[in-house]
Amino acid sequence: PPAPTPPPPAPAPTPPPVATVAAGSAAKTTNATRRRRDDKPEPETGGLSGEDAAKLAKALQNGRQALQGGAINQALKEFGLALALDDANVLALGGMAEAQFEHGQYEEAISNAQRAVRLAGRRPSPRHLTVLGDACFKRKRYAEALAAYERAQALAPDDKTLAASIERVQQALGGQ
């Protein structure tokens, strides 16, 4: 009898898509900057899996709870842990920006909110845009605050607090 033919070799696994983030003229690709091809905000765990994904999800949850409870120092710690695991996680950046704003660290809040908005692509969180606007307003960067509030309002047209924020910035701009 003829010898049995061996099964064909299995195809090589296809690696998940990884985005390239331009840094000046150089470009770098990391697991922390994985993005979905449709440019929607990343899932909470980004490109992480297993134990790191669980740690990230827990840090994000703890950070949000700390913010809601007014425990700003704890929120800063939790979002810092999340960012140590995934330095390009939109939710961690936005949460850190919010905690920094509440802690009076306005320049840091601006930086992290800008990064969260940029990484979110075409549909950033209105909340992150609002934090950006609030921090810019505190630093008397009124034109930037107005731009952030208007962009947030376009995404959340029913938010009455944004209309009030826009009016407040327009008054500040008129008084310059």
C-alpha positions as CSV (number, residue, x, y, z in Angstrom):
1,P,0.0,0.0,0.0
2,P,1.2,3.6,-0.7
3,A,2.4,5.6,2.2
4,P,0.0,8.3,3.5
5,T,0.7,11.8,2.3
6,P,1.5,14.3,5.0
7,P,-1.0,17.1,5.6
8,P,-0.1,20.4,3.9
9,P,1.8,22.8,6.1
10,A,-0.4,25.3,8.1
11,P,-0.2,28.9,6.8
12,A,1.8,31.3,8.9
13,P,-0.3,33.3,11.3
14,T,-0.9,36.9,10.1
15,P,0.2,39.4,12.7
16,P,-2.5,41.9,13.8
17,P,-2.4,45.3,12.2
18,V,-0.1,47.8,13.8
19,A,-0.4,51.5,13.1
20,T,2.6,53.7,12.4
21,V,2.7,56.9,14.4
22,A,4.9,59.6,12.9
23,A,7.3,61.2,15.3
24,G,8.7,64.2,13.5
25,S,10.2,62.8,10.3
26,A,10.8,59.4,11.8
27,A,8.1,56.8,12.3
28,K,7.9,54.2,14.9
29,T,5.6,51.2,15.4
30,T,4.9,49.7,18.8
31,N,2.3,47.4,20.4
32,A,1.1,50.3,22.5
33,T,0.0,52.2,19.4
34,R,-2.1,49.5,17.8
35,R,-5.2,50.9,16.2
36,R,-8.2,49.5,14.5
37,R,-8.2,50.0,10.7
38,D,-11.5,51.8,10.8
39,D,-10.0,54.6,12.9
40,K,-12.5,54.2,15.7
41,P,-11.2,54.7,19.3
42,E,-9.2,51.7,20.5
43,P,-10.8,49.2,22.9
44,E,-9.9,49.7,26.6
45,T,-7.1,47.1,26.4
46,G,-5.5,48.4,23.2
47,G,-3.1,45.9,21.7
48,L,-2.4,44.2,25.0
49,S,-3.5,40.7,25.9
50,G,-3.6,38.4,29.0
51,E,-2.4,39.7,32.3
52,D,-1.4,43.2,31.0
53,A,-4.8,43.7,29.4
54,A,-6.4,42.8,32.7
55,K,-4.1,45.2,34.6
56,L,-4.9,48.0,32.1
57,A,-8.6,47.5,32.4
58,K,-8.5,47.5,36.2
59,A,-6.3,50.6,36.3
60,L,-8.8,52.4,34.0
61,Q,-11.7,51.3,36.1
62,N,-10.0,52.3,39.3
63,G,-9.0,55.7,37.8
64,R,-12.5,56.5,36.7
65,Q,-13.9,55.5,40.1
66,A,-11.3,57.6,41.9
67,L,-12.1,60.6,39.7
68,Q,-15.8,60.2,40.4
69,G,-15.2,60.0,44.1
70,G,-12.9,63.0,44.1
71,A,-9.8,61.0,45.0
72,I,-7.6,62.9,42.5
73,N,-4.3,61.7,43.8
74,Q,-5.5,58.1,43.5
75,A,-6.8,58.8,40.0
76,L,-3.4,60.2,38.9
77,K,-1.8,57.0,40.2
78,E,-4.2,54.7,38.5
79,F,-4.1,56.5,35.1
80,G,-0.3,56.5,35.5
81,L,-0.3,52.8,35.9
82,A,-2.5,52.4,32.8
83,L,-0.2,54.6,30.8
84,A,2.8,52.6,31.9
85,L,1.2,49.6,30.3
86,D,0.0,51.4,27.2
87,D,1.3,54.9,26.7
88,A,-1.0,55.5,23.7
89,N,-4.3,54.4,25.3
90,V,-6.9,57.1,24.6
91,L,-8.9,56.4,27.7
92,A,-5.9,56.5,30.0
93,L,-4.7,59.7,28.4
94,G,-8.1,61.3,28.7
95,G,-8.5,60.2,32.3
96,M,-5.0,61.4,33.2
97,A,-5.8,64.8,31.5
98,E,-9.0,65.1,33.6
99,A,-7.2,64.2,36.8
100,Q,-4.4,66.6,36.1
101,F,-6.9,69.4,35.4
102,E,-8.6,68.7,38.7
103,H,-5.2,68.7,40.4
104,G,-4.4,72.1,38.9
105,Q,-1.8,70.8,36.4
106,Y,-3.2,72.6,33.4
107,E,-0.3,72.4,31.0
108,E,0.0,68.6,31.6
109,A,-3.7,68.3,31.2
110,I,-3.5,70.1,27.9
111,S,-0.7,67.9,26.7
112,N,-2.5,64.6,27.5
113,A,-5.9,65.8,26.3
114,Q,-4.4,66.9,23.0
115,R,-2.7,63.5,22.6
116,A,-5.9,61.6,23.5
117,V,-7.8,63.7,20.9
118,R,-5.2,63.2,18.2
119,L,-5.0,59.4,18.8
120,A,-8.8,59.1,18.7
121,G,-8.8,60.1,15.1
122,R,-11.9,61.4,13.5
123,R,-14.2,60.8,16.5
124,P,-12.6,62.0,19.7
125,S,-14.4,62.0,23.0
126,P,-16.4,65.2,23.6
127,R,-15.3,64.8,27.3
128,H,-11.6,64.9,26.3
129,L,-12.2,67.9,24.1
130,T,-14.0,69.6,27.0
131,V,-11.1,68.9,29.4
132,L,-8.8,70.3,26.7
133,G,-11.0,73.4,26.5
134,D,-11.2,73.8,30.3
135,A,-7.4,73.6,30.7
136,C,-6.8,76.0,27.9
137,F,-9.2,78.4,29.4
138,K,-7.5,78.2,32.8
139,R,-4.2,79.1,31.0
140,K,-5.9,82.0,29.2
141,R,-5.4,80.2,25.8
142,Y,-8.8,81.3,24.8
143,A,-8.6,80.6,21.0
144,E,-7.6,77.0,21.7
145,A,-10.3,76.7,24.3
146,L,-12.9,77.9,21.9
147,A,-11.8,75.5,19.2
148,A,-11.9,72.6,21.6
149,Y,-15.4,73.5,22.9
150,E,-16.7,74.0,19.4
151,R,-15.4,70.7,18.3
152,A,-16.9,69.0,21.3
153,Q,-20.2,70.7,20.7
154,A,-20.3,69.4,17.1
155,L,-20.0,65.9,18.5
156,A,-22.4,66.4,21.4
157,P,-24.9,69.1,20.2
158,D,-27.3,68.6,23.1
159,D,-24.7,69.3,25.8
160,K,-25.8,72.6,27.4
161,T,-22.7,73.1,29.4
162,L,-20.7,73.4,26.1
163,A,-22.8,76.2,25.0
164,A,-22.2,78.0,28.3
165,S,-18.4,77.3,28.0
166,I,-18.4,78.7,24.4
167,E,-20.2,81.8,25.6
168,R,-17.7,82.3,28.5
169,V,-14.7,82.0,26.1
170,Q,-16.3,84.4,23.7
171,Q,-16.7,86.9,26.5
172,A,-13.1,86.4,27.5
173,L,-12.0,86.9,23.9
174,G,-14.0,90.1,23.6
175,G,-12.4,91.5,26.7
176,Q,-8.8,91.1,25.3
